[in-house]
Amino acid sequence: MIDRALLLSLSALVCVWVFQAIYRIYFHPLSKYPGSKVAAVSDSWWEFYWNYYRNGELLFEIDRLHKRYGPVIRVGVNTLHISDPEVYQDLVRTNSSFTKDPHFYLNISFPGTLIGETNPAKHRVRRKVLAPALSGSRVQELAPAILTKTKQLIKRFEEVADRKSPICITAAAKAFTMDIISKIVLGQELGCVTEPNFRNQLTEYLEAGFKIGWVGTAFPTISSIALKAASMTSFVLFPMPLFSFKRACLNITGRYLETFNPHQAGSQLSSAARQLQKSYGERSAVIDMLMDPNSAKDHQAPNLEELNDELVMLLTAGNDTTSTAIIYGLYQVYTRPAIYNRIFRELTEEFPSLEEDITYERVRKLPYLTATIKEILRAGCPLPGRLPRTVPQEGYRLYGNYLKPGVNIQMSPYILNRHPDVWDKPDEFIPERWLTDDVARLDRYLATFNKGARQCLGRELAWCEMWVVFGNIFRRFQITPYNTTDKDMEWKDLILVAYKNKFYATVEKKLT
Ligand code: HEM
């Protein structure tokens, strides 16, 4: 009897599933759009296959589908993906009322953080609070510290050059960006550049968490339970790398708040705490702004967990993005002697002596180096994929067809940065394209940092790091890939770019 009931229930379930699949493929309002039939039935299974089983290949499959079907394809039950520079401009224009898709962002980030917040009003407040910590003028103030960090890195390069042993460029670049972002966000740098292998426990957690990549969006239910569990990490031991990373940050954040409580600053701060503050001489503008209830209208100081969530997201956003650009840039330039020689000539003209400091103020004025960095950002594209946005209340007309509120539209910097309507020879690395009269148009279409209200907040910082580190390395060293070829530099999209293998190189010092 029970078996019969079970069988009936299962048959009913299968029938519902089949009818639902038929509806989604043939009768759903998005059924007129070409694309993947599997995705039209279930986003999860499609994502599971391409991003989990094939480990980060969904973006390339989307690119293939665009080449087959044109600028708009269906990539989910309720989701389209576009490959059209003009539609992109429309979605990200300053007063656009498109919002971030909450289902997607809440599976890859923490709720309430600048990156994860999907409510525009709340996002505006959080952005106002954090913007001064990463603004252009703040970056100018940070530039000397970035140069000091670069000099530490240069010292490590000189040591391997003297020993004639190879260096892991991947680890060195990640150590460099981690030291800079940890100082800005946590008020103390993690000291990775001076570690023997350029890494410490915290960066190992981060790297292990990063390898998990798209698990969050392939398994949304598991992921949302896991992220909720993560917010209890102060008292629950959860054996996952991201959670270990969160816990380690929580220790640092807790200690910071004990000694640098901005409510007390200057008045009731205990003399011991004041002494500590003096001896560290270190503050985090990020934490101080977040904890100050007056830093923006309608801002409420977060509790320790919420604060820590924000810091973890900022550390993640500021580390693997810029380091990817550095790794990609060093490989591309040093494997193209004509490009390297031109940069070297430009640098030696501006900085004839090796004793001179290659500073942010001066290096940023070099046109060919700047053009090369733009090309690195276009072709290397550290955050390559999908960025889904939700159609607002008023709906949206896409090529004359009305889309209802709630439909999601994805757009990928990797695909936009290679669109043939904008980019001539998109698969080639050509810095010179940025030295023509066409540069304003190209700048407009470069999608690397995204545009509009949700564009990257760390853009100025990333540019400063790249100018200073590239300027110093290109001026001082000849680098040759060691057991590293184009094959090793192939990549997958694990939310951030994940190269197939690490980039190793040998280093020779320039004598003049
Ligand atoms: C080359 C380096 C970088 C690239 C290519 C990059 C790219 C991006 C992109 C494409 C977005 C939009 C994401 C979306 O719409 O979902 C973004 C947002 C963001 N980035 Fe970056 N980023 C870089 C460096 C940094 C750095 C150094 C920081 C410093 C903490 C940072 C912090 C952020 C933050 C906080 C957001 C969210 C902004 C908001 O929603 O208001 N990024 N970034």
Residues whose N, C-alpha, C, O or C-beta is under 5 A from the ligand:
A	BS01	HEM	L114 I115 R127 L314 A317 G318 T321 T322 A325 P382 L383 L387 A447 T448 F449 N450 A453 R454 Q455 C456 L457 G458 R459 L461 A462
